[in-house]
Every structure is written in structure tokens, then in C-alpha cells.
């Protein structure tokens, strides 16, 4: 049984505590938050859990194996580093850190200490993403052409990060997991309208093999949209995460080309239209599955798919996108996959 200490009981913290206490392999023994009224809610719901306003009580507690950092991103590095230095595994809310250099330091520290880092890329554990990964691994879609995602809604406006850092980590972690090849550059544009932070942005990622990834994030949309299109040589796929039943639809549609009858190199385009089907998608709570998986990784000494390196890659893409926005859409390179080891 892995014993968790949770730092931060705001929007996402209650979900961590609830799911952690609903598995057979994890449990929460202590929660830290600086607001006494929030800690009162913890005591009401979980009278057996210790409460504190001092994060050091979590980080140094001898009866805690894993520290879950569920706080604003600018606090992640300091808290996670202290936890690792005190021999704790860490579970960190997305995005992993505020800078790539911070992520590098945490990855190196965990490796040196023989500890595990998991970044809370929850969507990787949804039935939909698992099914998409299965379809890609089975070559159902064929060679990938594009990843095109729209993640928009009205609010919630953040005050410490822009819309890229708030919403794009979801799609960046999914794209990083689904596409084996990593992007070599990004072009991004954005705009500020209300609180001095970009509240709408368009991110385009380029890959060596002519794959393109496009992500639209927006806090100013009149409707909530969570739709991803993935196009392949053989099949195309639409994932609508707001659908209750048919979240994924696979289309036997595409475009083929061949030389004309005279053998001239001009290519004739032929459109292929076939059936559509909606594969069955596993319906389990992703966060519970993620926490159970982390426990297995720690017990088996295996590397999580959403480890510190995955978190570093996402932070690196976020930094590059921010840099491109600041320079009004200039290309920012992402070449060089290796982490700097110290």
C-alpha cells in the first residue's frame, strides 16, 4: 500500500484524494493546504486524514511514500525537489514545471535518488486515448498525416498562466504519447483580450516525416468543444470527448493517387469512401487507473509512460510555443531530444 501526502486541495486536489482512497494499492494519509476552511472540508469528508498548513510536514513525514503536488505551476519545482531530496516519489499536476531547466533538474535528481516521477497527464489513461493508441499500434490508420485538436470553452480564466499553459498540456501530452516521432519546430500565434495573458492561441507543430500537429486553445469560445481529428493513410479518426456513447469514430475515407494511363507523372486523385464504425471504448475513471498504474511502476521499478521525461518534453513544447507567440509566429526549433544530464 503506497501512502500519499497531498499538497494542495483546490480544484483538482479533491479528485486526487477521492481516487487515491478508492484503490486497493494507494491511500492518502495527510493533506496540506494553506486555507483553514479548505482543510475543514477535508476533515469533514475524511476524518482519518491528517491536515496541515505546512508543506514540510508532508515532505518529511516518515509514513508518506509519495508526495502529490497539486498546486500552481510556479510552486511545482520547489515542492517536488524537496520531496525527492527527502526520499519521496512525486506525483505532479500538469504542467510538470514552469521551465525546461527545472524539469531537467528534477529528472536528474529522481534518477540519482532512485525515485519515480509521474506527471498527471490524466488523458493518457482514458479509454479513448488507449483505444486510439491501440489503433495506431495495430496500423489501422496507416502512416499518420496530421493531429488536429480543438480545446475551447468560455473561461476558466487563470491569473498565473496563459491559455497555452492551461489547456494545451492535455493535447501536447496526448500527441507526445500517440506519435512516436517528436516535433522539430513550432509556429504559434495568440492574443490577449482581458487580463494581460493570452486567452486564445493556435499552435502548429512540424515533424520530420511530414506529419503536422495543430492545436487550438481558447478561453473565449461561446461553446465548449473537445474534438480531435487524426488522419492516416488508411483510415481517419474523430474523437469527440463530449460524446457520451460514440466518443471515437473511425472512417474508412481517404485519398489515393496513381499515374494516368499514358504513364505521365501527373497524378490522378481518387477519393476512397467506406464505412464508419465506433469502436468500444473502456469506461473507467482515468485518474484512478493512473494512480494504480503509478503504484505498479513503483513496486515493479518500471518507468511510467508519463514520467519526468514526458513532462519535460511537454514543458519544452510549451516554452517554444510561448516564444513563438512573443515573436508573432516565428518558427522556434525543437531539435535535440536528449535531456542534459548532470
C-alpha positions as CSV (number, residue, x, y, z in Angstrom):
1,X,0.0,0.0,0.0
2,X,1.5,3.3,-1.1
3,X,0.8,6.1,1.3
4,X,0.2,9.6,-0.3
5,X,0.6,13.0,1.1
6,X,-1.3,15.6,-1.0
7,X,-0.2,19.3,-1.1
8,X,-3.0,21.4,-2.4
9,X,-6.7,20.8,-2.1
10,X,-8.1,23.3,-4.5
11,X,-9.9,22.4,-7.8
12,X,-8.0,19.1,-8.6
13,X,-6.9,18.1,-5.1
14,X,-10.2,16.6,-4.0
15,X,-10.2,14.3,-7.1
16,X,-6.7,13.1,-6.2
17,X,-7.7,12.3,-2.7
18,X,-11.0,10.6,-3.7
19,X,-9.4,8.4,-6.3
20,X,-6.4,7.6,-4.2
21,X,-8.6,6.3,-1.5
22,X,-10.7,4.3,-3.9
23,X,-7.9,1.9,-5.0
24,X,-6.6,-1.2,-3.2
25,X,-3.0,-0.1,-3.6
26,X,-3.0,3.6,-2.5
27,X,-4.3,5.7,0.3
28,X,-4.0,9.3,1.4
29,X,-2.7,9.8,5.0
30,X,-2.2,13.6,5.0
31,X,-3.4,16.7,3.2
32,X,-1.8,20.2,3.2
33,X,-3.4,23.4,2.2
34,X,-2.9,27.0,3.4
35,X,-6.6,27.7,3.8
36,X,-8.1,26.5,7.1
37,X,-11.6,26.5,5.6
38,X,-10.5,24.1,2.9
39,X,-8.8,21.8,5.5
40,X,-12.1,21.8,7.4
41,X,-13.7,20.2,4.3
42,X,-11.1,17.5,4.3
43,X,-11.8,16.7,7.9
44,X,-15.5,16.5,7.3
45,X,-15.1,14.1,4.4
46,X,-12.1,12.1,5.6
47,X,-11.8,12.2,9.4
48,X,-8.8,9.8,9.4
49,X,-6.6,12.0,7.2
50,X,-4.1,14.4,8.9
51,X,-4.3,18.0,7.9
52,X,-1.7,20.7,8.0
53,X,-0.9,24.2,6.6
54,X,2.8,23.4,6.5
55,X,4.0,21.5,3.4
56,X,7.2,20.4,5.2
57,X,5.1,18.2,7.4
58,X,4.1,16.3,4.3
59,X,7.5,16.3,2.7
60,X,9.4,15.0,5.8
61,X,6.8,12.6,7.2
62,X,8.2,9.1,7.7
63,X,4.8,7.5,6.9
64,X,4.5,9.0,3.5
65,X,5.8,7.3,0.3
66,X,4.5,9.6,-2.4
67,X,4.1,13.4,-2.4
68,X,1.4,14.7,-4.7
69,X,2.0,18.3,-5.7
70,X,-1.4,19.8,-6.7
71,X,-0.5,23.5,-6.6
72,X,0.1,26.4,-9.0
73,X,2.8,25.5,-11.6
74,X,5.3,28.1,-10.3
75,X,5.4,26.2,-7.0
76,X,6.0,22.7,-8.5
77,X,9.7,22.8,-8.7
78,X,10.4,23.8,-5.2
79,X,8.0,21.3,-3.6
80,X,8.9,18.4,-5.9
81,X,12.6,18.9,-5.4
82,X,12.2,19.0,-1.6
83,X,10.1,15.8,-1.7
84,X,12.7,14.0,-3.8
85,X,15.5,15.2,-1.6
86,X,13.6,13.6,1.3
87,X,13.3,10.3,-0.4
88,X,9.7,10.6,-1.7
89,X,8.3,9.6,-5.1
90,X,6.4,12.5,-6.6
91,X,3.1,12.9,-8.5
92,X,2.9,16.3,-10.0
93,X,-0.1,18.1,-11.6
94,X,0.4,19.2,-15.2
95,X,2.3,21.1,-16.4
96,X,5.3,19.5,-14.8
97,X,7.3,22.7,-14.1
98,X,7.4,26.3,-15.2
99,X,10.7,25.9,-17.2
100,X,12.5,23.1,-19.0
101,X,15.6,23.7,-16.8
102,X,13.5,23.0,-13.7
103,X,12.2,19.8,-15.3
104,X,15.7,18.7,-16.2
105,X,16.9,19.2,-12.6
106,X,14.0,17.2,-11.2
107,X,14.5,14.3,-13.7
108,X,18.2,14.1,-12.8
109,X,17.6,14.3,-9.1
110,X,15.0,11.5,-9.2
111,X,17.4,9.3,-11.3
112,X,20.2,10.0,-8.8
113,X,17.9,9.1,-5.8
114,X,16.3,6.0,-7.5
115,X,12.8,7.6,-7.2
116,X,9.9,7.8,-9.6
117,X,8.2,10.9,-11.0
118,X,4.8,10.8,-12.6
119,X,3.3,13.9,-14.2
120,X,-0.5,14.0,-14.1
121,X,-1.3,13.6,-17.8
122,X,-4.6,12.1,-17.0
123,X,-6.0,11.8,-20.5
124,X,-3.4,9.1,-21.3
125,X,-5.4,6.8,-19.1
126,X,-8.8,7.5,-20.6
127,X,-10.5,4.7,-22.6
128,X,-10.5,6.9,-25.7
129,X,-6.7,7.6,-25.8
130,X,-6.0,4.0,-25.0
131,X,-8.1,2.9,-27.9
132,X,-6.5,5.4,-30.3
133,X,-3.1,4.2,-29.3
134,X,-4.2,0.6,-30.0
135,X,-5.5,1.6,-33.4
136,X,-2.2,3.3,-34.2
137,X,-0.1,0.4,-32.9
138,X,-2.2,-2.1,-35.0
139,X,-1.6,0.1,-38.1
140,X,-5.3,0.6,-38.6
141,X,-4.8,4.2,-39.5
142,X,-1.6,3.7,-41.5
143,X,1.1,6.3,-41.7
144,X,-0.1,9.4,-39.8
145,X,-0.7,12.6,-41.7
146,X,-1.9,15.0,-39.0
147,X,-3.1,15.6,-35.4
148,X,-5.7,18.4,-35.2
149,X,-7.3,19.3,-31.9
150,X,-9.7,21.9,-30.7
151,X,-10.0,22.5,-27.0
152,X,-12.1,25.7,-26.4
153,X,-14.6,27.0,-23.9
154,X,-15.7,30.2,-22.1
155,X,-13.2,30.5,-19.2
156,X,-12.0,29.5,-16.7
157,X,-9.6,32.4,-16.9
158,X,-6.3,31.8,-15.0
159,X,-4.3,34.5,-13.4
160,X,-0.8,32.9,-13.3
161,X,-0.6,31.2,-16.7
162,X,-2.0,31.8,-20.2
163,X,-4.3,29.6,-22.2
164,X,-1.4,27.7,-23.7
165,X,-0.1,26.6,-20.3
166,X,-3.6,25.9,-19.0
167,X,-5.2,23.9,-21.8
168,X,-2.5,22.8,-24.3
169,X,-0.7,20.4,-21.9
170,X,-3.6,18.0,-22.4
171,X,-3.2,17.8,-26.1
172,X,0.6,18.0,-26.1
173,X,0.8,15.1,-23.7
174,X,-1.6,13.1,-25.9
175,X,0.2,14.0,-29.1
176,X,3.6,13.1,-27.5
177,X,2.1,9.7,-26.4
178,X,0.4,8.8,-29.7
179,X,3.1,10.0,-32.2
180,X,6.4,8.2,-31.8
181,X,8.3,10.9,-33.7
182,X,8.9,14.1,-31.9
183,X,8.3,17.6,-33.3
184,X,11.2,19.6,-34.7
185,X,9.6,23.0,-34.6
186,X,6.5,25.1,-33.7
187,X,4.8,28.1,-35.0
188,X,2.3,29.7,-32.6
189,X,0.1,32.8,-32.6
190,X,-2.0,34.2,-29.8
191,X,-3.8,37.2,-28.5
192,X,-4.6,38.9,-25.2
193,X,-8.1,40.5,-24.6
194,X,-8.9,40.6,-20.9
195,X,-6.3,40.1,-18.2
196,X,-3.0,40.6,-19.9
197,X,-2.5,36.9,-20.7
198,X,-3.0,35.2,-24.0
199,X,-6.6,33.8,-23.9
200,X,-6.7,32.4,-27.5
201,X,-3.8,30.6,-29.3
202,X,-3.1,28.5,-32.3
203,X,-0.1,26.1,-32.2
204,X,1.3,24.3,-35.2
205,X,4.0,21.6,-34.7
206,X,6.1,20.2,-37.6
207,X,7.6,16.7,-37.7
208,X,10.4,15.3,-39.9
209,X,8.1,12.8,-41.8
210,X,5.6,15.5,-43.0
211,X,3.3,15.0,-40.0
212,X,1.7,18.2,-38.8
213,X,0.1,18.8,-35.4
214,X,-2.3,21.7,-34.9
215,X,-3.8,22.7,-31.5
216,X,-6.4,25.4,-31.0
217,X,-6.9,26.6,-27.4
218,X,-9.4,29.3,-26.4
219,X,-11.0,30.8,-23.2
220,X,-13.3,33.0,-25.3
221,X,-15.4,30.4,-27.1
222,X,-19.2,30.6,-26.8
223,X,-19.4,26.8,-26.8
224,X,-17.3,24.1,-25.2
225,X,-15.6,21.9,-27.8
226,X,-13.3,18.9,-27.2
227,X,-12.6,17.4,-30.6
228,X,-9.6,15.8,-32.2
229,X,-9.1,14.6,-35.7
230,X,-6.3,12.2,-36.6
231,X,-5.7,11.5,-40.3
232,X,-3.8,8.5,-41.6
233,X,-3.0,6.9,-45.0
234,X,-5.5,4.1,-44.4
235,X,-8.2,5.5,-42.1
236,X,-9.2,8.7,-40.4
237,X,-10.5,9.2,-36.9
238,X,-12.6,11.7,-35.0
239,X,-12.6,11.8,-31.2
240,X,-15.3,13.9,-29.6
241,X,-14.6,13.8,-25.8
242,X,-18.0,15.4,-25.1
243,X,-19.9,12.4,-26.6
244,X,-21.4,10.0,-24.1
245,X,-21.5,6.9,-26.3
246,X,-19.6,7.1,-29.5
247,X,-16.5,9.1,-28.4
248,X,-14.4,7.7,-31.3
249,X,-15.5,7.3,-34.9
250,X,-13.2,5.7,-37.4
251,X,-13.8,6.5,-41.1
252,X,-12.6,4.4,-44.0
253,X,-12.1,7.5,-46.0
254,X,-9.0,8.9,-47.7
255,X,-7.3,10.0,-50.9
256,X,-5.2,7.8,-53.2
257,X,-3.1,8.8,-56.2
258,X,-1.8,7.0,-59.2
259,X,-0.2,7.7,-62.6
260,X,-2.5,8.3,-65.6
261,X,-2.9,5.8,-68.4
262,X,-0.2,7.4,-70.5
263,X,2.3,6.9,-67.7
264,X,2.8,10.6,-67.3
265,X,4.0,11.6,-63.9
266,X,0.9,13.8,-63.3
267,X,-1.0,12.0,-60.6
268,X,-4.7,11.3,-60.7
269,X,-6.5,11.7,-57.4
270,X,-9.0,9.1,-56.3
271,X,-11.2,9.5,-53.2
272,X,-12.0,6.5,-51.1
273,X,-15.2,6.4,-49.1
274,X,-16.0,3.4,-47.0
275,X,-17.7,2.5,-43.7
276,X,-17.7,4.3,-40.4
277,X,-17.6,2.5,-37.1
278,X,-17.4,3.4,-33.5
279,X,-15.1,1.1,-31.6
280,X,-16.0,0.2,-28.0
281,X,-14.1,2.4,-25.5
282,X,-13.3,1.4,-22.0
283,X,-15.3,3.3,-19.4
284,X,-13.2,3.7,-16.3
285,X,-12.1,6.7,-14.2
286,X,-8.8,7.7,-15.8
287,X,-7.4,9.2,-12.6
288,X,-8.0,6.0,-10.6
289,X,-6.3,4.0,-13.4
290,X,-3.4,6.4,-13.4
291,X,-2.8,6.1,-9.7
292,X,-3.0,2.3,-9.8
293,X,-0.5,2.3,-12.6
294,X,1.9,4.6,-10.7
295,X,1.8,2.2,-7.8
296,X,2.7,-0.7,-10.1
297,X,5.5,1.3,-11.6
298,X,7.0,2.0,-8.2
299,X,6.6,-1.6,-7.0
300,X,8.0,-3.1,-10.2
301,X,10.6,-0.4,-10.6
302,X,9.4,0.3,-14.2
303,X,9.2,3.7,-16.0
304,X,5.8,5.4,-16.3
305,X,4.7,6.5,-19.8
306,X,4.1,9.9,-18.2
307,X,7.4,10.1,-16.3
308,X,9.5,13.2,-15.8
309,X,10.9,12.9,-19.3
310,X,7.4,13.1,-20.8
311,X,6.7,16.0,-18.6
312,X,9.9,17.7,-19.7
313,X,9.0,17.2,-23.4
314,X,5.6,18.9,-22.8
315,X,7.2,21.8,-20.9
316,X,9.7,22.2,-23.7
317,X,6.9,22.5,-26.3
318,X,5.0,25.0,-24.1
319,X,8.1,27.1,-23.8
320,X,8.7,27.0,-27.5
321,X,5.1,27.9,-28.3
322,X,5.3,30.8,-25.9
323,X,8.5,32.1,-27.5
324,X,6.8,31.8,-31.0
325,X,3.8,33.8,-29.8
326,X,6.1,36.5,-28.4
327,X,7.8,36.8,-31.8
328,X,4.4,37.0,-33.7
329,X,4.5,33.4,-35.1
330,X,8.2,32.9,-35.9
331,X,9.3,29.3,-36.1
332,X,11.0,28.0,-32.9
333,X,13.1,24.8,-33.3
334,X,12.7,21.8,-31.1
335,X,15.5,19.7,-32.4
336,X,17.6,17.8,-29.9
337,X,15.7,15.3,-27.9
338,X,18.3,14.4,-25.3
339,X,18.0,15.7,-21.8
340,X,21.1,17.4,-20.5
341,X,22.5,15.1,-17.8
342,X,24.3,16.5,-14.8
